[in-house]
Structure formats: C-alpha cells, structure tokens
Amino acid sequence: MPVIRGSSRVGRALQYASFARRATKTLSADRHAYDIIDVAGTTAWEHDVIRVHAVQKRELERWPSRGGQTFRAAALRARLTPLTHPRIGVARLIEDRQFGSGRFARVIAVTDEVKQDLIDVYELDEAKIIVIPPAIDTEKFRTAKRGTLRPELGLEGEPLVLFLGHDFKRKGLADAIDAVASLSSVHLVVVGDGPRKAFVQQAARLGVSGRVHFRRGTSKPETVFADADLLLVPTHEDVWGNTLIEGLASGVPVVTTTVAGAAGIITEADAGVVVPPASPRALREALEFVLGNHTKRKQLGSTAKEIASRFGINAHAARVLDVYEDILRKRTSRPASASGLGTFPGRR
C-alpha cells in the first residue's frame, strides 16, 4: 500500500512514488523468500525480471511526431511533461533507478521497438532482453458467437466497421470518421468511453450522423467483434495494441497504422492493412480494399485467427516460465564470482 495518497496530479505522483518505494523496501527485506521477483513497469526497483511496456524518455521524444501531431507546440509540451504530469516524471526517475544500477537478470519488452529503446537509452546488453507481447485470452474471442450490435442498430445487411477504444483523440477517431464519411452505406460503430461531443459534431458536419454510432464501453468486447466486418484502429500512438490482437483472435480483418506496436504482426501475417498515421485518405482506400472484396476479407479473417494463437495466455505463460527457469538454472550452475546471476541481483 502507498504511504501517501492524493487525488491531484501531484498527489497521484506522490502516491505512485510511495507505493514503489514501499514495495521495494518490502521486497528487499523479504528477498530470501522469493526465487524470482518479476516487476511490471515502474512499480518497484527490486527485481530479477522487469517487464517494460514503454521507455518513458523515448516515448516523450517521439510524442511530437506521433500522438502530439494535432497539438500546438508539441515539442515544448513533451519537454515539460515531467512537470505538467508529475506521475510521468516519477516513472522516469524510477526507470532510471531500475536500469541504471543493472540490478536485474532479464528484461521482458513488449515489442521490438521497446527493446531497441532500452538498448539506445540505457545501453542494455541485448542478450538480457527478450520480447514477449502481453497475453490475450484469445480463446474467448475465437469462440464468440454472433453479437448484439447489428440487431440493435438494424444493420443486418450493411458493412459494419468497429472502432474500439477510450482515448478517442489519440486513437484517431477523427480520422476514422473522415474515412467512413466518403464511403456510402458503411457504418462506423464506436465502442468506448470518453468525451465525444467533438466527434458527434464532426459526424453531423460531414452529414454522416446516421452512419456513425456511439456505444458505451463494454467489459465483453468479444460480443462486439462478433458483429464486425472490419476492425479500424487508426491510432496516432500505441506501444502495442491489445485490441488489434483481440480483433485477430475474433477472425476480423484489421486496418491500423504503422505506429501501432502490433502493426508488424498484421503485416507479417497478412491479416489486414497497415497505413501511415493521420491519413484519412489512406484509411478510406484500405477500407474500400477490404470491404469491397468478400473473398479477400474472408481470407484475411482466417489468417488473423491463426496468427492470434501466438499471443494466447498459455503461449505467453510458457515463454515467461522459460525466462524464469533460465535465470534459476544459471544462478545455481555458476559460482557467484563468475556470474552476476550467482546471487540475487537485488541484494544490497
């Protein structure tokens, strides 16, 4: 539990820092009781394994050309972020402690880009980094039956494009609406929570209010994938993108952008179309290509289900277990003087 609690930006940053400090102190005191300490993100700096979803410093450097494209003075905003959003500043400080000391055996990065960021920013040994994407309950999506969106909206015979996510601006909803507006009869269903007034107004301005439908977020996304002809994720910034893998597992072709962390999977598997970010025209062309070719869409969906199995819970657990066993094997087979793994890396 954190020592400090707060609801303001500064208060939340202090709460986050106090939690990480207390977690580190507790883990250090009980270090002998654990075979492996696996820390997710910047929640502590006592660990054998660190799971990294993003390298804060590099993400801020990239933000102006990705998620910050629509913001004024984006480069200045990025530089000031540790001050304007102190929780991010705290995370950066913890990250420096995690990697600066070298007190870890392995690092699990969620993507190849995150792996390269770790090498570039912290000069980590590439051999200590393994790429393992987050786990998805792919079976739940693979076996989902027909959903409720089409009956609810009366869209039994019309093309249905799904946008699933909460951070509408960063996820590129404005681009999605622009793209769909120029395609007659195509309906866009937006499932997610967040400020939507600007996007409702955009749809009205473009004359497509009747084809852009907003629905609240759902705890059972598999039920909405089951009704979709295509998943549209025109994100401006996304380290990975669980939604993309969920779409693949559902057998739904995907259209996304090159800055989505999982975009390489889509391209490798030929399970959809990947276009540049912030490009409604490219999105429209991709939608036309997929929706206009039933045979191709069916082929993409079949390939999607097959590739998604690589990201299931069992496959993920097996890869992580291999990491743990490798650490323990090296720790017990080498004398402490011969290997940094001979003793617990976090022991002080």
C-alpha positions as a Markdown table, in Angstrom:
| # | Residue | x | y | z |
|---|---|---|---|---|
| 1 | Met | 0.0 | 0.0 | 0.0 |
| 2 | Pro | 1.2 | 3.5 | -0.7 |
| 3 | Val | 2.3 | 5.7 | 2.2 |
| 4 | Ile | 0.9 | 8.8 | 0.6 |
| 5 | Arg | -2.5 | 9.2 | -1.0 |
| 6 | Gly | -3.8 | 12.0 | -3.2 |
| 7 | Ser | -6.2 | 12.9 | -5.9 |
| 8 | Ser | -4.4 | 15.9 | -7.5 |
| 9 | Arg | -1.7 | 15.4 | -10.2 |
| 10 | Val | 1.0 | 16.0 | -7.6 |
| 11 | Gly | -0.9 | 13.8 | -5.1 |
| 12 | Arg | -1.2 | 10.9 | -7.5 |
| 13 | Ala | 2.5 | 11.2 | -8.4 |
| 14 | Leu | 3.5 | 11.1 | -4.7 |
| 15 | Gln | 1.1 | 8.1 | -4.2 |
| 16 | Tyr | 2.7 | 6.3 | -7.0 |
| 17 | Ala | 6.2 | 7.0 | -5.8 |
| 18 | Ser | 5.4 | 6.0 | -2.2 |
| 19 | Phe | 3.9 | 2.7 | -3.4 |
| 20 | Ala | 7.1 | 1.9 | -5.4 |
| 21 | Arg | 9.3 | 2.8 | -2.5 |
| 22 | Arg | 7.3 | 0.7 | 0.0 |
| 23 | Ala | 7.2 | -2.2 | -2.5 |
| 24 | Thr | 11.0 | -2.0 | -3.0 |
| 25 | Lys | 11.6 | -1.9 | 0.8 |
| 26 | Thr | 9.3 | -4.9 | 1.4 |
| 27 | Leu | 10.8 | -6.9 | -1.4 |
| 28 | Ser | 14.3 | -6.1 | -0.2 |
| 29 | Ala | 13.6 | -7.2 | 3.3 |
| 30 | Asp | 12.0 | -10.5 | 2.2 |
| 31 | Arg | 14.4 | -11.2 | -0.7 |
| 32 | His | 15.3 | -14.6 | 0.7 |
| 33 | Ala | 11.7 | -15.8 | 0.4 |
| 34 | Tyr | 11.5 | -15.4 | -3.4 |
| 35 | Asp | 13.0 | -17.4 | -6.2 |
| 36 | Ile | 12.1 | -14.8 | -8.8 |
| 37 | Ile | 10.9 | -11.2 | -8.4 |
| 38 | Asp | 9.1 | -10.0 | -11.5 |
| 39 | Val | 8.3 | -6.3 | -11.5 |
| 40 | Ala | 5.8 | -4.9 | -14.0 |
| 41 | Gly | 6.7 | -1.4 | -15.2 |
| 42 | Thr | 8.0 | 1.1 | -12.7 |
| 43 | Thr | 6.2 | -0.3 | -9.6 |
| 44 | Ala | 9.5 | -1.2 | -7.8 |
| 45 | Trp | 13.2 | -1.3 | -8.3 |
| 46 | Glu | 14.0 | -4.6 | -6.5 |
| 47 | His | 13.7 | -7.3 | -9.2 |
| 48 | Asp | 15.1 | -10.2 | -11.2 |
| 49 | Val | 12.8 | -9.6 | -14.2 |
| 50 | Ile | 11.5 | -6.2 | -15.4 |
| 51 | Arg | 8.5 | -6.1 | -17.7 |
| 52 | Val | 8.7 | -2.9 | -19.9 |
| 53 | His | 5.7 | -1.6 | -21.9 |
| 54 | Ala | 7.4 | 1.6 | -22.8 |
| 55 | Val | 10.6 | 3.6 | -22.2 |
| 56 | Gln | 9.4 | 6.9 | -20.8 |
| 57 | Lys | 12.2 | 9.0 | -22.1 |
| 58 | Arg | 12.0 | 7.7 | -25.7 |
| 59 | Glu | 8.2 | 7.9 | -25.7 |
| 60 | Leu | 8.3 | 11.6 | -24.8 |
| 61 | Glu | 10.9 | 12.2 | -27.5 |
| 62 | Arg | 8.6 | 10.6 | -30.1 |
| 63 | Trp | 5.4 | 12.1 | -28.9 |
| 64 | Pro | 5.5 | 15.3 | -31.0 |
| 65 | Ser | 5.7 | 13.3 | -34.3 |
| 66 | Arg | 3.1 | 10.7 | -33.1 |
| 67 | Gly | 0.4 | 11.4 | -30.6 |
| 68 | Gly | 1.2 | 15.1 | -30.4 |
| 69 | Gln | 0.7 | 15.8 | -34.1 |
| 70 | Thr | -2.6 | 17.7 | -33.5 |
| 71 | Phe | -1.3 | 19.7 | -30.5 |
| 72 | Arg | 0.2 | 23.2 | -30.7 |
| 73 | Ala | 3.9 | 23.5 | -29.5 |
| 74 | Ala | 4.0 | 19.7 | -29.2 |
| 75 | Ala | 7.8 | 19.6 | -28.7 |
| 76 | Leu | 7.6 | 22.1 | -25.8 |
| 77 | Arg | 4.7 | 20.1 | -24.3 |
| 78 | Ala | 6.8 | 17.0 | -24.4 |
| 79 | Arg | 9.7 | 18.6 | -22.7 |
| 80 | Leu | 7.5 | 20.0 | -20.0 |
| 81 | Thr | 5.6 | 16.8 | -19.4 |
| 82 | Pro | 7.5 | 15.6 | -16.4 |
| 83 | Leu | 6.5 | 18.9 | -14.7 |
| 84 | Thr | 2.9 | 19.2 | -16.0 |
| 85 | His | 2.3 | 15.4 | -15.4 |
| 86 | Pro | 4.5 | 14.7 | -12.4 |
| 87 | Arg | 3.5 | 11.0 | -12.3 |
| 88 | Ile | 5.3 | 10.6 | -15.6 |
| 89 | Gly | 8.3 | 12.4 | -14.1 |
| 90 | Val | 8.2 | 9.9 | -11.2 |
| 91 | Ala | 8.1 | 7.0 | -13.5 |
| 92 | Arg | 11.1 | 8.3 | -15.4 |
| 93 | Leu | 13.1 | 8.6 | -12.1 |
| 94 | Ile | 12.1 | 5.0 | -11.1 |
| 95 | Glu | 13.0 | 3.8 | -14.6 |
| 96 | Asp | 16.5 | 5.3 | -14.2 |
| 97 | Arg | 17.0 | 3.5 | -10.9 |
| 98 | Gln | 15.8 | 0.2 | -12.4 |
| 99 | Phe | 18.2 | 0.2 | -15.3 |
| 100 | Gly | 21.0 | 2.5 | -14.1 |
| 101 | Ser | 22.1 | 0.0 | -11.4 |
| 102 | Gly | 22.0 | -3.1 | -13.6 |
| 103 | Arg | 20.3 | -5.0 | -10.7 |
| 104 | Phe | 18.3 | -7.4 | -12.9 |
| 105 | Ala | 18.8 | -10.6 | -14.7 |
| 106 | Arg | 16.4 | -10.2 | -17.6 |
| 107 | Val | 14.1 | -7.6 | -19.2 |
| 108 | Ile | 10.9 | -8.5 | -20.9 |
| 109 | Ala | 10.0 | -5.9 | -23.6 |
| 110 | Val | 6.5 | -6.0 | -25.2 |
| 111 | Thr | 7.8 | -5.1 | -28.7 |
| 112 | Asp | 10.9 | -4.9 | -30.7 |
| 113 | Glu | 10.7 | -1.1 | -30.6 |
| 114 | Val | 10.7 | -1.1 | -26.8 |
| 115 | Lys | 13.7 | -3.5 | -26.9 |
| 116 | Gln | 15.6 | -1.1 | -29.1 |
| 117 | Asp | 14.6 | 1.8 | -26.9 |
| 118 | Leu | 16.1 | 0.1 | -23.9 |
| 119 | Ile | 19.4 | -0.5 | -25.8 |
| 120 | Asp | 19.5 | 3.1 | -27.1 |
| 121 | Val | 18.5 | 4.9 | -23.9 |
| 122 | Tyr | 20.1 | 2.7 | -21.2 |
| 123 | Glu | 22.7 | 0.8 | -23.2 |
| 124 | Leu | 21.4 | -2.5 | -22.0 |
| 125 | Asp | 23.0 | -5.8 | -23.2 |
| 126 | Glu | 20.8 | -7.1 | -26.0 |
| 127 | Ala | 21.2 | -10.6 | -24.7 |
| 128 | Lys | 19.4 | -9.7 | -21.5 |
| 129 | Ile | 16.3 | -8.5 | -23.3 |
| 130 | Ile | 13.6 | -10.8 | -24.6 |
| 131 | Val | 10.5 | -9.7 | -26.5 |
| 132 | Ile | 7.2 | -11.2 | -25.2 |
| 133 | Pro | 4.0 | -9.3 | -26.0 |
| 134 | Pro | 1.2 | -9.1 | -23.5 |
| 135 | Ala | -1.1 | -12.1 | -23.1 |
| 136 | Ile | -4.6 | -12.1 | -24.5 |
| 137 | Asp | -7.4 | -14.6 | -23.8 |
| 138 | Thr | -7.6 | -15.4 | -27.5 |
| 139 | Glu | -9.9 | -18.4 | -26.9 |
| 140 | Lys | -12.6 | -16.2 | -25.6 |
| 141 | Phe | -12.6 | -14.1 | -28.8 |
| 142 | Arg | -12.1 | -17.1 | -31.1 |
| 143 | Thr | -15.2 | -18.9 | -29.9 |
| 144 | Ala | -17.5 | -15.8 | -29.5 |
| 145 | Lys | -20.9 | -16.2 | -31.2 |
| 146 | Arg | -22.9 | -13.5 | -33.1 |
| 147 | Gly | -23.1 | -10.3 | -31.1 |
| 148 | Thr | -25.9 | -7.8 | -30.4 |
| 149 | Leu | -24.7 | -4.7 | -32.4 |
| 150 | Arg | -26.4 | -5.5 | -35.7 |
| 151 | Pro | -29.8 | -6.3 | -34.3 |
| 152 | Glu | -29.7 | -3.3 | -32.0 |
| 153 | Leu | -28.8 | -0.9 | -34.8 |
| 154 | Gly | -30.8 | -2.6 | -37.6 |
| 155 | Leu | -27.7 | -3.2 | -39.7 |
| 156 | Glu | -28.2 | -6.8 | -40.8 |
| 157 | Gly | -27.0 | -6.4 | -44.4 |
| 158 | Glu | -24.7 | -3.3 | -44.3 |
| 159 | Pro | -20.9 | -3.1 | -43.8 |
| 160 | Leu | -20.0 | -2.6 | -40.1 |
| 161 | Val | -16.7 | -1.1 | -39.2 |
| 162 | Leu | -15.7 | -1.3 | -35.5 |
| 163 | Phe | -13.7 | 1.3 | -33.6 |
| 164 | Leu | -13.0 | 0.0 | -30.0 |
| 165 | Gly | -11.2 | 2.2 | -27.5 |
| 166 | His | -11.5 | 5.0 | -25.0 |
| 167 | Asp | -8.8 | 7.7 | -25.8 |
| 168 | Phe | -10.6 | 8.9 | -28.9 |
| 169 | Lys | -8.2 | 11.6 | -29.9 |
| 170 | Arg | -5.0 | 9.5 | -29.6 |
| 171 | Lys | -6.7 | 6.6 | -31.2 |
| 172 | Gly | -7.5 | 8.6 | -34.3 |
| 173 | Leu | -11.3 | 8.6 | -34.2 |
| 174 | Ala | -11.5 | 11.9 | -36.2 |
| 175 | Asp | -9.5 | 10.1 | -39.0 |
| 176 | Ala | -11.9 | 7.2 | -38.8 |
| 177 | Ile | -15.0 | 9.4 | -39.2 |
| 178 | Asp | -13.4 | 11.3 | -42.1 |
| 179 | Ala | -12.6 | 8.0 | -43.8 |
| 180 | Val | -16.0 | 6.5 | -43.4 |
| 181 | Ala | -17.8 | 9.7 | -44.4 |
| 182 | Ser | -16.7 | 9.2 | -48.0 |
| 183 | Leu | -17.9 | 5.6 | -48.2 |
| 184 | Ser | -21.6 | 5.2 | -48.8 |
| 185 | Ser | -23.5 | 2.6 | -46.8 |
| 186 | Val | -20.6 | 1.9 | -44.5 |
| 187 | His | -21.4 | 2.2 | -40.8 |
| 188 | Leu | -18.9 | 3.0 | -38.1 |
| 189 | Val | -19.7 | 1.8 | -34.6 |
| 190 | Val | -17.6 | 3.5 | -31.8 |
| 191 | Val | -17.5 | 1.4 | -28.6 |
| 192 | Gly | -15.7 | 3.2 | -25.8 |
| 193 | Asp | -16.0 | 5.9 | -23.1 |
| 194 | Gly | -14.7 | 9.4 | -23.1 |
| 195 | Pro | -15.6 | 13.0 | -24.3 |
| 196 | Arg | -17.4 | 12.5 | -27.6 |
| 197 | Lys | -19.0 | 15.9 | -28.3 |
| 198 | Ala | -16.4 | 17.0 | -30.8 |
| 199 | Phe | -16.7 | 13.7 | -32.7 |
| 200 | Val | -20.5 | 13.8 | -32.7 |
| 201 | Gln | -20.3 | 17.3 | -34.2 |
| 202 | Gln | -17.8 | 16.1 | -36.8 |
| 203 | Ala | -20.1 | 13.4 | -37.9 |
| 204 | Ala | -23.0 | 15.9 | -38.2 |
| 205 | Arg | -20.9 | 18.4 | -40.1 |
| 206 | Leu | -19.9 | 15.7 | -42.6 |
| 207 | Gly | -23.6 | 14.5 | -42.9 |
| 208 | Val | -23.0 | 11.0 | -41.6 |
| 209 | Ser | -24.6 | 11.1 | -38.2 |
| 210 | Gly | -26.9 | 8.2 | -39.3 |
| 211 | Arg | -23.8 | 6.1 | -40.1 |
| 212 | Val | -21.6 | 6.8 | -37.0 |
| 213 | His | -23.0 | 5.1 | -33.9 |
| 214 | Phe | -21.6 | 5.6 | -30.4 |
| 215 | Arg | -22.0 | 2.9 | -27.7 |
| 216 | Arg | -20.6 | 2.8 | -24.2 |
| 217 | Gly | -17.5 | 0.7 | -23.4 |
| 218 | Thr | -18.0 | -2.9 | -22.7 |
| 219 | Ser | -16.5 | -5.5 | -20.4 |
| 220 | Lys | -17.2 | -8.2 | -23.0 |
| 221 | Pro | -15.6 | -6.9 | -26.2 |
| 222 | Glu | -15.8 | -10.3 | -27.8 |
| 223 | Thr | -19.6 | -9.7 | -28.3 |
| 224 | Val | -19.0 | -6.6 | -30.5 |
| 225 | Phe | -16.2 | -8.2 | -32.5 |
| 226 | Ala | -18.6 | -10.9 | -33.5 |
| 227 | Asp | -20.7 | -8.4 | -35.4 |
| 228 | Ala | -17.9 | -6.5 | -37.2 |
| 229 | Asp | -16.7 | -6.9 | -40.8 |
| 230 | Leu | -13.6 | -5.0 | -40.0 |
| 231 | Leu | -11.7 | -3.5 | -37.0 |
| 232 | Leu | -10.4 | 0.0 | -37.6 |
| 233 | Val | -7.6 | 1.2 | -35.3 |
| 234 | Pro | -6.2 | 4.5 | -36.8 |
| 235 | Thr | -4.1 | 5.2 | -33.8 |
| 236 | His | -1.6 | 8.1 | -33.7 |
| 237 | Glu | 0.4 | 6.4 | -30.9 |
| 238 | Asp | 0.2 | 2.9 | -29.4 |
| 239 | Val | 3.1 | 1.0 | -27.8 |
| 240 | Trp | 1.3 | -2.3 | -28.5 |
| 241 | Gly | -2.4 | -2.5 | -29.0 |
| 242 | Asn | -4.3 | -5.4 | -27.3 |
| 243 | Thr | -7.4 | -4.5 | -29.3 |
| 244 | Leu | -5.6 | -5.5 | -32.5 |
| 245 | Ile | -4.8 | -9.0 | -31.2 |
| 246 | Glu | -8.4 | -9.3 | -29.9 |
| 247 | Gly | -9.6 | -8.5 | -33.4 |
| 248 | Leu | -7.3 | -11.1 | -35.0 |
| 249 | Ala | -8.5 | -13.7 | -32.5 |
| 250 | Ser | -12.1 | -12.9 | -33.5 |
| 251 | Gly | -11.2 | -13.5 | -37.1 |
| 252 | Val | -11.8 | -9.9 | -38.0 |
| 253 | Pro | -9.6 | -8.2 | -40.6 |
| 254 | Val | -7.7 | -5.2 | -39.2 |
| 255 | Val | -6.9 | -1.7 | -40.6 |
| 256 | Thr | -4.4 | 0.1 | -38.5 |
| 257 | Thr | -1.4 | 2.5 | -38.7 |
| 258 | Thr | 2.3 | 2.0 | -38.7 |
| 259 | Val | 2.7 | 3.4 | -35.2 |
| 260 | Ala | 0.7 | 0.7 | -33.6 |
| 261 | Gly | 3.1 | -1.6 | -31.8 |
| 262 | Ala | 1.4 | -4.7 | -33.1 |
| 263 | Ala | 1.3 | -3.4 | -36.7 |
| 264 | Gly | 4.2 | -5.6 | -37.7 |
| 265 | Ile | 2.2 | -8.7 | -36.7 |
| 266 | Ile | -0.6 | -7.6 | -39.0 |
| 267 | Thr | 1.8 | -7.1 | -41.9 |
| 268 | Glu | 3.8 | -10.3 | -41.3 |
| 269 | Ala | 0.6 | -12.4 | -41.1 |
| 270 | Asp | -1.2 | -10.6 | -44.0 |
| 271 | Ala | -4.2 | -10.3 | -41.7 |
| 272 | Gly | -5.1 | -6.7 | -42.6 |
| 273 | Val | -3.8 | -3.4 | -44.0 |
| 274 | Val | -1.4 | -1.0 | -42.3 |
| 275 | Val | -1.3 | 2.7 | -43.4 |
| 276 | Pro | 0.5 | 5.8 | -42.2 |
| 277 | Pro | -1.0 | 7.6 | -39.2 |
| 278 | Ala | -3.2 | 10.7 | -39.6 |
| 279 | Ser | -4.1 | 9.8 | -43.1 |
| 280 | Pro | -7.9 | 9.6 | -43.7 |
| 281 | Arg | -7.4 | 9.1 | -47.4 |
| 282 | Ala | -5.2 | 6.1 | -46.9 |
| 283 | Leu | -7.7 | 4.7 | -44.4 |
| 284 | Arg | -10.5 | 5.1 | -46.9 |
| 285 | Glu | -8.6 | 3.3 | -49.5 |
| 286 | Ala | -7.8 | 0.5 | -47.1 |
| 287 | Leu | -11.5 | 0.2 | -46.1 |
| 288 | Glu | -12.5 | 0.1 | -49.7 |
| 289 | Phe | -10.0 | -2.7 | -50.4 |
| 290 | Val | -11.1 | -4.9 | -47.6 |
| 291 | Leu | -14.8 | -4.3 | -47.5 |
| 292 | Gly | -15.1 | -4.4 | -51.3 |
| 293 | Asn | -13.6 | -7.9 | -51.7 |
| 294 | His | -15.5 | -10.6 | -49.8 |
| 295 | Thr | -13.1 | -13.3 | -50.7 |
| 296 | Lys | -10.1 | -11.3 | -49.6 |
| 297 | Arg | -11.9 | -10.3 | -46.3 |
| 298 | Lys | -12.6 | -13.9 | -45.6 |
| 299 | Gln | -9.0 | -14.9 | -46.3 |
| 300 | Leu | -7.7 | -12.1 | -44.0 |
| 301 | Gly | -10.0 | -13.2 | -41.2 |
| 302 | Ser | -8.9 | -16.8 | -41.4 |
| 303 | Thr | -5.3 | -15.8 | -41.3 |
| 304 | Ala | -6.0 | -13.5 | -38.4 |
| 305 | Lys | -7.3 | -16.3 | -36.2 |
| 306 | Glu | -4.4 | -18.5 | -36.9 |
| 307 | Ile | -1.7 | -15.8 | -36.0 |
| 308 | Ala | -3.6 | -14.7 | -32.9 |
| 309 | Ser | -2.9 | -18.1 | -31.2 |
| 310 | Arg | 0.7 | -17.0 | -30.7 |
| 311 | Phe | -0.5 | -14.4 | -28.2 |
| 312 | Gly | -2.7 | -16.6 | -26.1 |
| 313 | Ile | -2.4 | -17.0 | -22.3 |
| 314 | Asn | -0.8 | -20.4 | -22.4 |
| 315 | Ala | 1.8 | -19.4 | -25.0 |
| 316 | His | 2.6 | -16.3 | -23.0 |
| 317 | Ala | 3.0 | -18.2 | -19.7 |
| 318 | Ala | 5.3 | -20.8 | -21.3 |
| 319 | Arg | 7.6 | -18.1 | -22.6 |
| 320 | Val | 7.8 | -16.3 | -19.3 |
| 321 | Leu | 8.4 | -19.6 | -17.5 |
| 322 | Asp | 11.3 | -20.3 | -19.8 |
| 323 | Val | 12.8 | -16.9 | -18.7 |
| 324 | Tyr | 12.4 | -17.8 | -15.0 |
| 325 | Glu | 13.9 | -21.3 | -15.5 |
| 326 | Asp | 16.9 | -19.9 | -17.4 |
| 327 | Ile | 17.6 | -17.4 | -14.6 |
| 328 | Leu | 17.4 | -20.1 | -11.9 |
| 329 | Arg | 19.5 | -22.5 | -14.0 |
| 330 | Lys | 22.3 | -20.0 | -14.4 |
| 331 | Arg | 22.1 | -18.9 | -10.8 |
| 332 | Thr | 22.6 | -22.4 | -9.5 |
| 333 | Ser | 25.1 | -23.6 | -12.0 |
| 334 | Arg | 27.6 | -20.8 | -11.8 |
| 335 | Pro | 29.6 | -19.6 | -8.7 |
| 336 | Ala | 28.7 | -16.1 | -7.6 |
| 337 | Ser | 32.1 | -14.8 | -8.5 |
| 338 | Ala | 31.7 | -16.0 | -12.1 |
| 339 | Ser | 28.3 | -14.6 | -12.8 |
| 340 | Gly | 26.1 | -11.7 | -11.9 |
| 341 | Leu | 23.3 | -14.3 | -11.6 |
| 342 | Gly | 25.1 | -16.3 | -8.9 |
| 343 | Thr | 23.4 | -14.2 | -6.2 |
| 344 | Phe | 20.1 | -12.3 | -6.2 |
| 345 | Pro | 20.7 | -9.3 | -8.4 |
| 346 | Gly | 18.8 | -7.0 | -6.0 |
| 347 | Arg | 20.6 | -7.9 | -2.7 |
| 348 | Arg | 22.3 | -5.0 | -1.2 |
